[in-house]
Amino acid sequence: VAKSGVTRRNQVSWQVCCRVNTAVLFTGIYGGFLLGTRSVSGLAFYDWESTELIRRIEITPKNVYWSENGELCCITTDESFFVLKYNPEAVEKAQGNREEIGEDGIEEAFDVVGEIDETVKTGVWVGDCFIYTNSVNRLNYYVGGEIVTIAHLDRMMYLLGYIPKDNRLYLGDKELNIVSFSLLVSVLEYQTAVMRRDFETADKILPMISKEHRSRVAHFLEKQGFKSQALAVTCDPEHKFELAIQLGDLKTCYQIAKEAEVREFFFYLGDIKKTYNYNMQVLRYLDTVSTYNN
């Protein structure tokens, strides 16, 4: 509810829950973990209870999406979207020392996690994964800097939501047709646990992921820099061999080559035999490689 051009009141059941006074007129309001407002000066976030300014950002948003736990925030614009991580500890510390709060709020309140040059039409968070439809009718999700395409849509569709127990993502169009796509909650939960560095939880989830989806998970781990974990997860012999090479584990490389019976693997190992000073056991393995090649 706007009043006098500079006062914004948010009401629930016709009772005022907070009142924000500013020197500019709001042109949009966004819900979520923090109260978001759009004006000619950009996007501003306020605390719901105290209505104190948390952070002002010079950006013209189309929409703001918050993850369920309030840790991640996606800001969409006409040409791209930004994923930010909210730092409540930094906010609490700054609020205890008012000198750390500037005209634009608390500088350390958010960290930029990623910037993607895609136009988001509709979106929803599932854990730490941001699922969205874009301007070229693709259904994607973003997690840890990686974009995964779920489907290519034949028309503009709108995200309705995700039902974990069904492993289904639901979308609708303007003609009220509803379609769904398979999206394993176990994969999303695993990727979310990895992003939170909670490998104990990730290890518990892994057995629920079928072998046909392990390669996708392994490539995700590799992109996050967890090559040892990726080596343990992948079921693709070629990917496993590449990871072992990157980790300098020639013994594992030899075992993979022997089990897969791929001649190119042996040739590659023979070429790098003299590159590194490995222990005698590994070198004896590689001597076998030379015999195999000959």
The 8 nearest C-alpha neighbors of each residue, nearest first, counted from 0:
[[1, 8, 7, 9, 2, 10, 6, 15],
 [2, 0, 7, 6, 4, 8, 3, 5],
 [1, 3, 6, 4, 7, 5, 0, 8],
 [4, 2, 5, 6, 1, 7, 24, 20],
 [3, 5, 2, 24, 6, 1, 23, 25],
 [6, 4, 21, 24, 3, 22, 23, 20],
 [7, 5, 20, 2, 19, 1, 4, 3],
 [6, 8, 1, 19, 0, 18, 2, 20],
 [7, 9, 18, 0, 17, 10, 15, 1],
 [10, 8, 17, 15, 16, 0, 18, 7],
 [9, 11, 15, 14, 13, 16, 8, 12],
 [10, 12, 13, 14, 15, 16, 9, 17],
 [13, 11, 14, 10, 15, 16, 9, 8],
 [14, 12, 11, 10, 15, 9, 16, 8],
 [13, 15, 10, 11, 12, 16, 9, 17],
 [14, 16, 10, 17, 9, 8, 11, 13],
 [17, 15, 10, 9, 14, 11, 18, 8],
 [16, 18, 15, 9, 8, 19, 47, 48],
 [17, 19, 8, 7, 20, 9, 50, 6],
 [20, 18, 7, 6, 50, 21, 8, 17],
 [21, 19, 6, 5, 7, 18, 22, 50],
 [22, 20, 5, 23, 6, 19, 24, 7],
 [21, 23, 5, 24, 20, 6, 4, 25],
 [24, 22, 21, 5, 25, 38, 4, 39],
 [23, 25, 5, 4, 38, 26, 22, 21],
 [24, 26, 38, 27, 37, 36, 23, 28],
 [27, 25, 38, 37, 24, 28, 36, 39],
 [26, 28, 37, 25, 36, 29, 38, 35],
 [29, 27, 36, 35, 37, 30, 26, 25],
 [30, 28, 35, 36, 34, 63, 31, 27],
 [31, 29, 34, 35, 33, 28, 32, 63],
 [32, 30, 33, 65, 34, 29, 64, 69],
 [31, 33, 69, 65, 34, 30, 47, 68],
 [34, 32, 31, 46, 45, 44, 47, 35],
 [35, 33, 45, 30, 44, 47, 29, 46],
 [36, 34, 44, 29, 43, 28, 33, 30],
 [35, 37, 28, 43, 27, 42, 29, 25],
 [38, 36, 42, 27, 26, 25, 41, 28],
 [39, 37, 25, 26, 40, 41, 24, 42],
 [38, 40, 41, 37, 23, 26, 24, 25],
 [39, 41, 38, 57, 42, 37, 23, 58],
 [42, 40, 57, 58, 38, 59, 39, 37],
 [41, 43, 37, 56, 36, 55, 58, 57],
 [44, 42, 55, 36, 35, 54, 56, 37],
 [43, 45, 35, 54, 53, 34, 33, 52],
 [46, 44, 52, 34, 53, 50, 51, 33],
 [45, 47, 50, 51, 33, 49, 48, 34],
 [46, 48, 50, 34, 49, 33, 45, 17],
 [49, 47, 46, 50, 17, 16, 51, 45],
 [48, 50, 51, 46, 47, 17, 45, 52],
 [51, 49, 46, 45, 47, 48, 19, 52],
 [52, 50, 49, 45, 46, 53, 47, 48],
 [51, 53, 45, 104, 54, 44, 50, 46],
 [54, 52, 104, 45, 44, 105, 51, 46],
 [53, 55, 104, 44, 105, 103, 43, 52],
 [54, 56, 43, 103, 42, 104, 44, 57],
 [57, 55, 42, 58, 41, 43, 54, 103],
 [58, 56, 41, 42, 40, 55, 59, 43],
 [57, 59, 41, 56, 42, 60, 76, 40],
 [58, 60, 41, 76, 42, 61, 57, 37],
 [61, 59, 76, 62, 75, 58, 74, 42],
 [60, 62, 76, 75, 77, 59, 63, 74],
 [61, 63, 75, 60, 74, 64, 76, 29],
 [62, 64, 74, 73, 29, 75, 65, 72],
 [63, 65, 73, 72, 74, 62, 66, 123],
 [66, 64, 72, 31, 71, 69, 73, 67],
 [67, 65, 124, 69, 71, 68, 72, 70],
 [66, 68, 69, 65, 126, 124, 125, 70],
 [67, 69, 66, 70, 71, 126, 65, 32],
 [70, 68, 66, 32, 67, 71, 65, 85],
 [71, 69, 85, 68, 84, 66, 72, 86],
 [72, 70, 84, 66, 83, 69, 65, 85],
 [71, 73, 65, 83, 64, 82, 66, 84],
 [74, 72, 82, 64, 81, 63, 83, 65],
 [75, 73, 63, 81, 80, 62, 60, 82],
 [74, 76, 80, 62, 61, 60, 79, 63],
 [75, 77, 60, 61, 79, 78, 80, 59],
 [76, 78, 118, 79, 61, 75, 60, 119],
 [77, 79, 118, 76, 117, 116, 80, 75],
 [80, 78, 116, 117, 118, 76, 115, 75],
 [79, 81, 75, 115, 74, 76, 114, 117],
 [82, 80, 114, 74, 73, 113, 83, 75],
 [81, 83, 73, 113, 112, 72, 111, 114],
 [84, 82, 111, 72, 112, 110, 71, 109],
 [83, 85, 71, 110, 109, 70, 72, 112],
 [84, 86, 109, 70, 108, 71, 87, 83],
 [87, 85, 108, 89, 88, 109, 84, 90],
 [86, 88, 90, 89, 91, 85, 108, 70],
 [89, 87, 91, 90, 86, 92, 108, 93],
 [90, 88, 92, 87, 86, 91, 108, 107],
 [91, 89, 87, 93, 88, 92, 108, 94],
 [92, 90, 94, 88, 93, 89, 87, 95],
 [91, 93, 89, 95, 90, 94, 88, 96],
 [94, 92, 96, 90, 95, 99, 91, 89],
 [93, 95, 91, 96, 92, 97, 90, 100],
 [94, 96, 92, 93, 97, 91, 90, 99],
 [97, 95, 93, 94, 98, 99, 92, 100],
 [96, 98, 99, 100, 94, 95, 93, 101],
 [99, 97, 96, 100, 101, 93, 94, 95],
 [98, 100, 97, 93, 96, 101, 105, 94],
 [101, 99, 105, 104, 97, 98, 93, 102],
 [102, 100, 104, 103, 99, 105, 98, 106],
 [101, 103, 104, 100, 55, 105, 54, 52],
 [104, 102, 55, 101, 54, 105, 56, 106],
 [103, 105, 54, 53, 101, 100, 102, 52],
 [106, 104, 100, 108, 54, 107, 53, 101],
 [105, 107, 108, 104, 54, 109, 103, 100],
 [108, 106, 109, 105, 89, 110, 86, 90],
 [107, 109, 86, 105, 106, 90, 85, 89],
 [110, 108, 85, 84, 107, 86, 83, 111],
 [109, 111, 84, 83, 112, 85, 107, 108],
 [110, 112, 83, 113, 82, 84, 109, 81],
 [113, 111, 83, 82, 110, 84, 114, 81],
 [112, 114, 82, 111, 81, 144, 115, 83],
 [113, 115, 81, 80, 82, 116, 79, 112],
 [116, 114, 80, 79, 117, 81, 113, 82],
 [117, 115, 79, 78, 80, 114, 118, 81],
 [118, 116, 79, 115, 78, 119, 80, 133],
 [117, 119, 79, 78, 133, 134, 77, 120],
 [118, 120, 133, 121, 132, 117, 131, 75],
 [119, 121, 133, 132, 134, 118, 122, 131],
 [122, 120, 132, 131, 119, 158, 157, 123],
 [121, 123, 131, 130, 158, 132, 129, 120],
 [122, 124, 130, 129, 131, 125, 64, 160],
 [125, 123, 129, 66, 128, 130, 126, 127],
 [126, 124, 128, 127, 129, 123, 66, 130],
 [125, 127, 128, 191, 124, 66, 188, 67],
 [128, 126, 191, 125, 142, 129, 124, 66],
 [129, 127, 142, 125, 126, 141, 124, 130],
 [128, 130, 124, 141, 140, 123, 125, 131],
 [131, 129, 140, 123, 122, 139, 124, 128],
 [132, 130, 122, 121, 139, 138, 140, 119],
 [131, 133, 138, 121, 120, 137, 119, 136],
 [134, 132, 119, 120, 118, 136, 135, 137],
 [133, 135, 136, 118, 120, 119, 132, 137],
 [136, 134, 133, 137, 132, 155, 152, 118],
 [137, 135, 152, 133, 134, 155, 132, 154],
 [136, 138, 151, 132, 152, 133, 135, 150],
 [137, 139, 132, 150, 149, 131, 148, 151],
 [140, 138, 148, 149, 147, 131, 130, 137],
 [139, 141, 130, 129, 147, 146, 131, 128],
 [142, 140, 146, 129, 145, 128, 130, 147],
 [143, 141, 128, 145, 144, 127, 129, 146],
 [142, 144, 145, 194, 141, 223, 128, 112],
 [145, 143, 142, 113, 141, 146, 112, 223],
 [144, 146, 142, 143, 141, 147, 219, 222],
 [145, 147, 141, 140, 148, 139, 142, 144],
 [148, 146, 140, 139, 149, 141, 145, 142],
 [149, 147, 139, 150, 138, 140, 146, 137],
 [148, 150, 139, 138, 147, 151, 140, 137],
 [149, 151, 138, 148, 137, 152, 139, 180],
 [152, 150, 137, 138, 136, 153, 149, 148],
 [151, 153, 136, 154, 137, 150, 138, 155],
 [152, 154, 151, 136, 155, 137, 156, 135],
 [155, 153, 152, 156, 136, 172, 135, 151],
 [154, 156, 136, 172, 157, 152, 153, 134],
 [157, 155, 172, 171, 170, 154, 158, 136],
 [156, 158, 171, 170, 121, 172, 159, 155],
 [157, 159, 170, 160, 121, 169, 122, 171],
 [160, 158, 170, 169, 157, 171, 161, 168],
 [159, 161, 169, 158, 168, 162, 123, 170],
 [160, 162, 168, 167, 169, 163, 159, 166],
 [161, 163, 165, 167, 164, 166, 168, 160],
 [164, 162, 166, 165, 184, 161, 167, 183],
 [165, 163, 166, 162, 184, 167, 161, 183],
 [166, 164, 167, 163, 162, 181, 161, 168],
 [167, 165, 163, 183, 182, 184, 164, 181],
 [168, 166, 181, 165, 180, 182, 162, 179],
 [167, 169, 161, 180, 179, 160, 181, 182],
 [168, 170, 179, 159, 160, 178, 161, 158],
 [171, 169, 158, 159, 157, 178, 177, 179],
 [170, 172, 177, 157, 176, 156, 175, 178],
 [171, 173, 156, 175, 174, 176, 157, 155],
 [174, 172, 175, 171, 176, 156, 155, 157],
 [173, 175, 172, 176, 171, 177, 156, 155],
 [176, 174, 173, 172, 171, 177, 170, 178],
 [177, 175, 171, 174, 172, 178, 173, 170],
 [176, 178, 171, 170, 175, 172, 169, 179],
 [179, 177, 170, 169, 171, 176, 180, 168],
 [178, 180, 169, 168, 167, 170, 181, 177],
 [181, 179, 168, 167, 182, 169, 178, 149],
 [180, 182, 167, 166, 168, 183, 179, 165],
 [183, 181, 166, 167, 184, 180, 168, 149],
 [184, 182, 166, 185, 186, 181, 187, 167],
 [183, 185, 187, 186, 163, 166, 188, 182],
 [184, 186, 188, 183, 187, 189, 208, 207],
 [187, 185, 189, 184, 183, 188, 190, 208],
 [186, 188, 184, 190, 189, 185, 191, 183],
 [189, 187, 191, 185, 186, 190, 184, 192],
 [190, 188, 186, 192, 201, 191, 187, 185],
 [189, 191, 193, 187, 192, 188, 186, 194],
 [190, 192, 188, 127, 194, 189, 193, 126],
 [193, 191, 197, 195, 189, 190, 201, 194],
 [194, 192, 196, 190, 195, 191, 197, 198],
 [193, 195, 191, 196, 192, 190, 143, 127],
 [194, 196, 192, 193, 197, 191, 198, 127],
 [197, 195, 193, 194, 198, 192, 191, 199],
 [198, 196, 192, 195, 199, 200, 193, 201],
 [199, 197, 201, 200, 196, 202, 193, 192],
 [198, 200, 202, 201, 197, 203, 192, 196],
 [199, 201, 203, 198, 202, 197, 192, 204],
 [202, 200, 198, 204, 189, 203, 199, 192],
 [203, 201, 205, 199, 200, 204, 198, 206],
 [202, 204, 200, 201, 205, 199, 206, 207],
 [203, 205, 201, 202, 207, 206, 189, 200],
 [204, 206, 202, 207, 208, 203, 201, 189],
 [207, 205, 208, 204, 203, 209, 202, 210],
 [206, 208, 205, 204, 209, 185, 203, 186],
 [209, 207, 205, 206, 185, 212, 210, 186],
 [208, 210, 211, 212, 207, 213, 206, 205],
 [209, 211, 213, 212, 208, 234, 214, 233],
 [210, 212, 209, 213, 214, 234, 208, 215],
 [211, 213, 210, 214, 215, 209, 208, 216],
 [214, 212, 210, 216, 215, 233, 211, 217],
 [215, 213, 217, 233, 216, 212, 218, 234],
 [216, 214, 218, 217, 213, 212, 219, 233],
 [215, 217, 219, 213, 214, 218, 220, 212],
 [218, 216, 229, 214, 220, 233, 219, 215],
 [219, 217, 221, 215, 220, 216, 214, 222],
 [218, 220, 216, 222, 217, 221, 215, 223],
 [221, 219, 217, 223, 225, 229, 218, 222],
 [220, 222, 226, 218, 224, 225, 223, 219],
 [223, 221, 219, 224, 220, 218, 225, 145],
 [222, 224, 220, 221, 225, 219, 143, 226],
 [225, 223, 221, 222, 226, 220, 227, 219],
 [226, 224, 220, 221, 228, 227, 223, 229],
 [225, 227, 229, 221, 228, 224, 230, 242],
 [226, 228, 230, 229, 225, 231, 246, 242],
 [227, 229, 231, 230, 226, 225, 232, 220],
 [228, 230, 217, 226, 232, 220, 227, 231],
 [231, 229, 227, 228, 239, 232, 233, 242],
 [230, 232, 228, 229, 233, 227, 239, 217],
 [233, 231, 229, 230, 217, 228, 213, 234],
 [234, 232, 214, 217, 213, 235, 230, 229],
 [233, 235, 214, 236, 213, 232, 210, 239],
 [234, 236, 238, 237, 233, 239, 214, 240],
 [237, 235, 239, 238, 240, 234, 255, 259],
 [238, 236, 240, 239, 235, 241, 242, 264],
 [237, 239, 241, 235, 240, 236, 242, 233],
 [238, 240, 236, 242, 237, 230, 241, 235],
 [239, 241, 237, 243, 238, 242, 252, 236],
 [242, 240, 238, 244, 243, 239, 237, 245],
 [243, 241, 245, 239, 244, 240, 230, 246],
 [242, 244, 246, 248, 240, 245, 241, 252],
 [245, 243, 247, 241, 242, 246, 248, 240],
 [246, 244, 242, 243, 247, 241, 248, 226],
 [245, 247, 243, 244, 248, 242, 226, 227],
 [246, 248, 244, 245, 249, 243, 242, 252],
 [247, 249, 243, 246, 250, 251, 244, 252],
 [250, 248, 252, 251, 247, 253, 244, 243],
 [249, 251, 253, 252, 248, 281, 254, 284],
 [250, 252, 254, 249, 253, 248, 255, 243],
 [253, 251, 249, 255, 250, 254, 240, 243],
 [252, 254, 256, 250, 251, 255, 257, 249],
 [253, 255, 251, 257, 256, 252, 258, 250],
 [256, 254, 252, 258, 253, 257, 259, 251],
 [257, 255, 253, 259, 254, 264, 258, 260],
 [256, 258, 254, 260, 255, 259, 253, 261],
 [259, 257, 255, 260, 256, 254, 261, 253],
 [258, 260, 256, 261, 257, 255, 236, 254],
 [261, 259, 257, 258, 256, 262, 255, 264],
 [260, 262, 259, 263, 264, 256, 265, 257],
 [261, 263, 265, 264, 260, 266, 256, 292],
 [264, 262, 266, 265, 261, 267, 256, 268],
 [265, 263, 267, 262, 266, 256, 261, 268],
 [266, 264, 268, 262, 267, 263, 288, 269],
 [265, 267, 263, 269, 264, 268, 270, 262],
 [268, 266, 264, 270, 265, 269, 263, 271],
 [269, 267, 265, 271, 270, 266, 272, 264],
 [268, 270, 266, 272, 267, 271, 289, 288],
 [271, 269, 267, 268, 272, 266, 273, 274],
 [272, 270, 274, 268, 273, 269, 267, 275],
 [271, 273, 269, 274, 270, 268, 285, 275],
 [272, 274, 271, 275, 276, 270, 269, 277],
 [273, 275, 271, 272, 276, 270, 277, 269],
 [276, 274, 273, 277, 272, 271, 247, 278],
 [275, 277, 278, 274, 273, 282, 272, 279],
 [278, 276, 275, 281, 282, 279, 280, 249],
 [277, 279, 280, 281, 282, 276, 283, 275],
 [278, 280, 282, 281, 283, 277, 284, 276],
 [279, 281, 283, 282, 278, 284, 277, 250],
 [282, 280, 284, 283, 279, 250, 278, 277],
 [281, 283, 285, 279, 284, 280, 286, 278],
 [284, 282, 286, 280, 285, 281, 279, 287],
 [285, 283, 281, 287, 282, 286, 280, 288],
 [284, 286, 288, 282, 287, 283, 281, 272],
 [287, 285, 283, 289, 288, 284, 282, 290],
 [286, 288, 290, 285, 284, 289, 291, 283],
 [287, 289, 285, 291, 286, 290, 265, 269],
 [290, 288, 292, 286, 291, 287, 269, 293],
 [289, 291, 287, 293, 288, 292, 286, 285],
 [290, 292, 288, 289, 293, 287, 265, 286],
 [293, 291, 289, 290, 288, 266, 265, 269],
 [292, 290, 291, 289, 288, 287, 266, 269]]
